[in-house]
Amino acid sequence: MARILIAGGSLGGLFAANILLREGHDVLVLEKASESLDGRGAGIVTHKALERGLLRAGARVDETLGVRVEERVSLQIDGTPDVTVVMPQILTSWSRLYHLLQEALPAGRYVHGASVKSVTQTEDSVTVHCEDGRDFSGDLLVASDGLRSAVRAQYAPQVQPQYAGYVAWRGVCDESVLSKFTLDSVFERFGFGLPPGEQMLGYPVAGAGNSTVRGKRRFNFVWYRPAAEPEGLNALLTDADGNFYPTGIPPNKVNWRNVAAMREAGRRLLAPQFAEVLEKTALPFLQPIYDVVSQQIAFGRVMLMGDAAFVARPHCGMGVTKAAQDGGAIADAIALHGATPAAGLAYQSARLQMLQDVVQHARNLGAYMQSQTGSRKGTVARSDEKVVRETAVDPYEPPASSTR
């Protein structure tokens, strides 16, 4: 049995912790937030690989995982269907997965307020030094501390997030406030709106208390919009009092004028169903879209996983799934090589090229939006049907589909 530290207690860290615990290891999760992360994030598209990861992590997978939809539809600006594709999928939420993975984790395995300051290694061990002066030692460190990873900054400082030229407006709207027209025409589907150079998508997810009861659900939306750097992006990351948040603006700080402008654009550019969702979402927030590509994810007794290693744009809907796969690959490598640097090299060999390919696939899916911004303006061919079929699909295990 090995002592394994995991930096980062979000979904990726919880996947790794639960899988490794069930492999017989002594695991401790170090999370920098002082309180529960519950309530963060929004909708998540599930894939077969994600369900396999949940099962391996000891989480419950049944009809309560999420909301099932049978088809996808793209809506024209007048609200009528353009393309309809039969493609069954289950749509869940960040909160639901967090609850499932927290339930699977035994008590005493999760430490709040443990923000990584630095890491040191010896021939036989690794030690995490926290900002509050605490130290934690083990045989291996798995870094799952996200886009702005402190561990990656120490071991691979040259790897920096690269802004893609556009942002995602996001939010969830209560089912109960939507009109019958919107409920009947798009709520039960995976919906798309495709104005030139932009992409809106939305789908049903569980509501408060993870309820999937009809009338208690929510509609999750993501609207990708160009925002040129630096002026356009900086304006979106500045609150109404002039405070600038360079690494991401908190949801409750998004300037109300930017929210109003986004809603007005929705009325001009999107089908009325989507415009209604935007109007009735209480707290929309925005996420700048970045790429992170690593050339190395194993450093002695330290391994990077999840968004600490690679960030793929959300178009392929693979962020949580790839984190689950990373956790499984780490466990497999340790099973073969023990808790040694050799396990890190085996993990890197198994995952590096695949993860680089996923990032490139996501770039390809977003290319037509990126082409509309700044010096990268140009024409990137795409068809509505191609976008509807390829968005949020596992490129290695695509679901069966047919056009209606």
N, C-alpha and C positions, 0 to 999 in steps of 0.2 A: 504493500500500500504506500502511495506517495502523498506527500503534502503539496497541494497545488493551490496557488493563489490566483484569483481572478480579479483583475482591475476592471470595474464597470459592472453595475448591477442592473442594467437594462435587459432587453430581451436576449441579446447575444450572450451576455454574461450568465444569465439564468439558464439558457440552453446548455452552455458548456458545464456549468456547475452541476446541473441535474444529471447530465449524461455521465460525467466523470464520477459522481457519487455512486451511481448505479454500476459503475465499473469497479467499485471497491476502494476509491481514493478518498483521502481526507481533504476536503475542499473548503476554502473560505473566500467569500465574495467581498470585495472592498468597493463600496459605492460612495462617491464624493458627496452626493446630496444628503442632507441631514434628515430628510423626511421621505416617506414613500413616494415613488415615482408614479403611482396610480393616477389616472386622469390625463396623462400626457399622450400625445399622438392622436391619430384618427383612424381611418380605415386601412385595412390590409387585405390584399388578395391572397387566398390560400392556393397552394399547389400540392400535388401528391407528395413531393419531397418534404414540404413543411409538415404535413400530417405524419409522415414517417419520423421526422425529427421530434415532434411532440410525443409520439409513442415511445421513442427511445429515451426521452427525458422523463418518462413516467407520468406525463400529463394525461388527463382524461380527454379523449377525442370521441365525441358523439354528436347528436343532433343539436346540442347547445353551442357548438363551436362557432357558429355564425349563421348568416342568412343565405339561403340557396337561391340563385337566379338561374333561369334556363336559357336566356338569350341576351344578346347585345344589340343595341340599336343606336344609330347615329341620327340626330335630329337636325333638320334644316332650320333656318332662321324663323320660319313660320310655324315651327313646332311639329311638322309632319315628318314621318320616318324617311330616311334616305337609304340606309343599308340596315338590314336585319340579319343577324347571324345567330344560329342556334349553337350555344356554347355554355353548357352547365358549369357553374363554379360556385364555391362557397366563399362569401365575403365576411370577413371578421373585423375585429378592431384591435388596436394596440392594447387597450385596457383589458379585453377578454383574454388575450394571450398572456399578458402580465399576471392576471389572476391565476390562470391555469398553471403557469410555471412557478409562481410563488407558493401555490398550494402543494406542489410536488416537492418543494425544498424543505428539508427538515429544519426545525428551529435551531438557532445558534450558528447558522452558516452564513449569515448576512450581516455585514458591519456598515452602518451608516456613518457619514461624516468622515470617511477615510479618503481624502483627496491626495492623489499621488504627487509627490514632489520630485522624487528621483528613485532610481533603481541601481543597486549594486549586485555584482555577482562574484562568487568564488568558484573554485573548481567543482565544489559539491553542492552549492546552494545559491539561492537568489533572495534578496531582501528588498522589500518595498519600504521606502521612507516617506511618511505622510507629512502634509503641511502642518498638522497639529503636533508633530513630534513623535507620534507612534511609529514603530517599526513592526513589520510582519515578514517572517522568513518562511521559505519552503523549498521544495525541490525544483519547481517550475513556476513561472509566471505566465498566465494567459492574459494578454491585454485586450480588453473589449471596451475600451473607454472612448469610443466614438470618433466622429469627424475631426475633432480638435484633440486627438489623443496625446496625453502628456508622455506616455511611454514611447509612442512613435516619434515624438519630437526629440526625445533623447537619443534614440537609436538610428533614426533615419530622418534627420532634420531637413534634408533636401526634398522630402516628399511633402508637398503643400497642396491644400485644396485648390483646384482650378475652377474659377467661376465660368459657367456655361453660357452666360449672356441672357438668362431669363429666370423668372421666379415662378413658384407655385403658390397661388392663393388657395387656402384650404379651410375647411370647416365642416360642421355637421349640423343639419337642420332637423328638428323634431318632425316626425311623420304627422303628428296630430294637427299641425298648423298649415299643412299644405292643401291646396285645392284638390277637388276630385279629379279635375283635368290632369294635373301633374301626377297624382297618385295612379290614375288609370293608364297613363301613356308612358311613364318612364320609371316610376318608383320601384317597381318589381323587376327592373332590368338593369343591366350594366349599360349606362347611357353615355353617349359621346356628343359633343358639339365641336365642330371643326372649322372655325373661321380662319381666314388666311393667316398662316404663321403662328397660330395659337392652337390650344387644345383644351377643351373642357371634358371632364369625365366625372361620373357620379354613380353611386350604387348604394343599396340599403345595407345598414349595419345594425347591430344591437343598440338599444337605447340605454337609458339610465338603469343601473343595476344589471347591465348585460342582458336586458330583456329582449327576446326575439318575438314577443307576442305582437300580433297585428294591432296597429294603432300606437304602440309603445316604442317602435323602432326609430331610427334616424336615417337621414340620407347624407352620405359622405360625399363631398365634392373636392376635386382638385382642378384648378384652372391655371394652366401654364401660359404665362404672358411675358413678352420681351421686356427687358429692363436693362438698358445699356449701362456699362460701367465707364466712368464712376458716377456720373450725374444721376441717371435714373435709379440705379441701385441704392446709392447713398440717400436719395430722397425717401425711398421706401423704408430704409433702416433708421430713419430719424423720427422721433415722436413729436407730438404736438407742442412740446416745450423746447424743442431744438436739441434734445439729447440724441447722440448718435450711437448706434449699437453695431459695431463693425462685424461682429461674429454671429449676428442674428438677433432680431428684435423680439422681445417677449410678446406673446399674444395680446396681453392687456395693455401694451404700450403702442400698438400700431396706430398711427395717426388717423383720426376719424376722417380727415379730409381724403386720405388715400383710400380708405374704405368706401367713402361716398363715391369717389371717382371710379373705383372698381365696379361698384354696383351700377353706376350710370353706363359704363362700358358694356356691362352685361345686358342692359336693356337694348343697346344698339346692335350688339354683335351676336347674341345668343338666342336660342329658342326661348319662348316665354316660360317654359317649364324651368329651365336653368336660371333665368332671370328671377323667377319667384323664389327659388332656393336661395339665391344670393341675398335677396331682400330680407328673407325671414331667418337667416342664420345670425344668431345673436353675437357671436364673437369670431368673425373670420380672422385668420392669421396668415402670415406669408413665410415662405421658405425659399431662400436663394438656392439655386441648383448648382451643385458642384460635382466635379470628378475628383477622385483620389485614386492614384495608381501606384502601387508599390512594386519594386523590383526584388525585394527581399522581405520575408515575413517571419524569419527565424533568426534569432541573435543569441546563440548560446542557450541559456536556460529561459529565454524569453521568446514568446510567440505572439504575433499580432493576429487578431481575428475580427470578423465583422467590419464595421465602418472604420475601425482603427487601421485596418489593412487595406481595404478597398471601399470606395463609395461609388456605386453605379446610380445613374439617374433613375428616378422612380418609374419611368415608363415601362420597364420590364417587370416591375412589381416583385423583385427578387431579394430585396434587402434583408428581410427577416429570414427568408428561406436560406439564403447563402450563409447567414450567421448560424442557423441550425446545422447546416452541412459542415461548416467549419468546426463546430463543436464535436460533431461525430468524427471528423477526420483527425482531430487532435486526440480523441480517445483511442482511435484505431492505431495511431502512430505510437502512443504510449504503451498500448498493449503489445506491440511488436518489439519496441526498443527500450521499454522502461522509461522512467522519468529522467531522461538524459538529453543532452544536446542532439543526439542522434534522432530522437523522436521529433524534435523541431525540424530537422532537415527532411525527414520523411514526410511530415505534414506539409512543408513548403513544396516538396516535389509533387505531392498529390493535388495541391490546390492552386498554386501560383498561376499557371497558364490558364486554367479554367476561369479564375477570377478576373484575369486580364481580359479574357474573351467576353465575359459578362459585361464589364465596363464598356467595351467597344460596341457590343450589341446595343446597350442602352444609349450610347452616343449616336448610333445609326438611327435609332427610333426617334431621337430628338433633333436630328440634323436639320429638318425643315424649319423648326422654330429658331434654332441657333443662327441659321442663315439670314434671319430677318434683322439681326442686330449688328450695330457698329460696323467695323471693317469687314465683317463676314457676310454682308448682305449678298444675296444671290438667289437663285432658284434651285430648290431641291425638290425633285419630283416625288409625289406621294399621291396615293388614291385613298379616298375615305375608307373603302373596304379593307385596304391593306393596314391602315391604322387601327381600325376596329378589330381585325383579326390578330394583330401582332402585339398590341399593347397588353401589358400585365399577363404575359404568357411565358411559362418556363421554356426557354429555347431548346432545352435538352429533353423535355417531356411534355410537348404541347398537347392540349386536350383535343378530343374529336370535335369537329364543328361542321356546320353546313349553312349555306346562305338561303334565306327565305325571300 
